[in-house]
Amino acid sequence: MSMAQSIRIRKVSATDFRENLKEHLKTVKDNTVLLIENRRQVAKYVVDPKYLDRLVEERESILATLEILADRELTNRLLELKKSGLSKVKFYTLDEVLG
């Protein structure tokens, strides 16, 4: 699941956010996030929870890939397995193995 679409940020003042809470929250969907700015506090983001979950999931996947790629020995072993016909091997899920 790729997050190829860019994040759309809508800026709103804290006062406007308070006064039109319901309308602003309706705009927070998918990749549209709301940035609430306040002169006295650090700005805050309001994000669709499903979108945030997907971002976190993709981040974890990217970090795992980078960890594998950083390990030259593991990367070389994976390349050798691919060359030896790994694509012909049947893989099983943990549930299938443990029943």
C-alpha positions in Angstrom: 0.0 0.0 0.0 1.8 3.1 -1.2 1.3 6.6 0.1 2.3 8.1 -3.3 -0.3 10.9 -3.0 1.0 14.0 -1.4 -0.2 15.3 1.9 -2.6 18.3 1.5 -2.3 20.7 4.4 -5.1 23.2 5.3 -4.1 25.9 7.7 -6.5 27.4 10.1 -6.2 29.7 13.1 -7.1 28.3 16.5 -9.9 30.8 16.8 -11.4 29.9 13.5 -11.0 26.2 14.4 -12.9 26.7 17.7 -15.7 28.7 16.0 -16.2 26.2 13.1 -15.0 22.9 14.7 -17.5 20.7 13.0 -16.9 22.1 9.5 -13.1 21.9 9.9 -13.2 18.3 11.2 -15.3 17.3 8.2 -12.4 18.3 5.9 -9.9 16.0 7.6 -10.2 13.0 5.3 -7.6 10.7 3.6 -4.5 12.7 2.8 -6.0 16.1 3.8 -4.7 17.3 7.2 -5.5 20.4 9.2 -2.8 22.6 10.7 -4.1 24.6 13.6 -1.9 27.7 14.2 -1.9 29.7 17.4 0.4 32.6 18.3 0.9 31.3 21.9 1.4 27.6 21.2 3.2 25.3 18.9 1.0 24.5 15.8 -0.9 21.2 15.9 -2.1 18.8 13.2 -5.4 17.0 13.0 -5.1 13.9 10.9 -7.5 11.2 9.7 -6.7 8.1 11.9 -6.8 5.7 9.0 -4.4 7.8 7.0 -2.0 8.1 10.0 -2.1 4.3 10.5 -1.2 3.8 6.8 1.7 6.3 7.1 3.0 4.5 10.2 2.7 1.2 8.4 4.5 2.4 5.4 7.2 4.0 7.5 7.8 0.7 9.3 8.0 -1.1 6.0 10.5 1.3 4.6 12.7 1.1 7.8 12.6 -2.7 7.5 13.7 -2.6 3.9 16.5 -0.2 4.7 17.6 -2.4 7.5 17.8 -5.4 5.1 19.6 -3.3 2.5 22.1 -2.0 5.1 23.1 -5.6 5.9 25.3 -6.6 2.9 25.5 -10.2 3.9 21.8 -10.6 4.1 21.2 -8.7 0.9 23.7 -10.9 -0.9 22.1 -14.1 0.5 18.7 -12.9 -0.7 20.1 -12.2 -4.2 21.6 -15.7 -4.3 18.3 -17.2 -3.3 16.5 -15.2 -6.0 19.1 -16.4 -8.6 18.6 -20.1 -7.5 14.9 -20.0 -8.1 13.3 -18.7 -5.0 10.3 -17.6 -7.0 9.5 -21.3 -7.5 9.3 -22.0 -3.7 6.0 -22.1 -1.9 5.8 -19.9 1.1 3.6 -20.7 4.1 2.0 -18.3 6.7 2.7 -18.8 10.4 -0.9 -20.0 10.8 -0.4 -22.6 8.1 2.8 -23.9 9.7 1.6 -23.9 13.3 -2.0 -24.9 12.4 
